Amino acid sequence: MRVLAFSHYVDLALELISAGKGLGEVSLIVTSDQEGRIGEIRGADEILLCKELDSGDQEGLVELISGLGSEYDVVLLAGDRRGRELVGQVAHRIGASSAVDVSSLSAEDGKLVIERMTFGGKAVAVEELNLPAVISVQKGKFKPLEEGEPSVREISAPSIDRRIEVLERKEKPKVGVPLDKAEIVVAVGRGFKKKEDLKLAYELAEVLGGVVGATRPLAADLKWMEEEVWIGISGVRIAPKLLIVVGASGQQQFAAGIMDSKVVVAVNTDPKAPIFEQADYGVVMDLYEFLPVLTKKLRELKGG
């Protein structure tokens, strides 16, 4: 089985290689801005280096991956927002079956057998996909390989009649550790009455050396926080060593994004809130009373 892989981020591309090697030979697309990291890539059979495109050229990538995809049985893309966008576009172009957020994959009787979460993370669906197939792979499910230096072959970008003109690019400012890589996360929900009150969560995260994440209503609906810190099925899946969920009920959309957390502490005034079903420790108390006391005690323990 032949596998084609691509991710906008080299770290995620390494996971895709590991996922693809269980199926057969893996070719990895590398763009001009990723060329400097070719020396880090292990496990792929071949690197397809396209110096005429960068990873931010979504329109060009759709054309490139679609053009190459017809030569492969499976196209693997990252399970982030940009990867999921590519899945639908590429699958439509080459007439392939598709799936997103796949956590396991294998080849059986000429078909691709996959596993992925369903019903908001309450069950795992096992599905068979006809080939060719285009799928996105859930982050963190495959450990990068440490051996196997690939050969490098340069390829040309396809000529396309562009419908989109990029006038300017501005990188968003990066604040602290990315949410999906943080070891300690304080997740906030609708229990906070005002945006200004979120400082209570930021103060706790600061003393713990962690970062702050949010539920969908705070990030997507109220716009109190950036979408990059939105935890859940449609946002970021996290796996911190310690997760403190404050003022969030723990509905399925959010719960699916925290399933891999090691220790979960929940703070909520409602003792029947669903979040307590996932929590290792539960505090039934008003967050406005609890957080200031907890932060103060932690500062005292640290001598600050």
Buried (B, 14 or more C-beta within 10 A) or exposed (E): BBBBBBBBBBEBBBBBBBBBBBBBBBBBBBBBBBBEEBEEBBBBBBBBBBBBBBBBBBBBBBBBBBBBBEEBBBBBBBBBBBBBBBBBBBBEBBEBBBBBBBBBBEBEEEBBBBBBBBEBBEEEEEBEBEBBBBBBBBBBBBEBBEEEEBEBEEBEBBEEEEEEEEEEEEEEEEEEBEBBEBBBBBBBBBBBEEEEBBEBBBBBBBBBEBBBBBBBBBBBEBEBBEBBBBBBBBBBBBBBEBBBBBBBBBBBBBBBBBBEBEEBBBBBBEEEBBBBEBBEEBBBBEBBEBBEEBBEEBEEEEEE
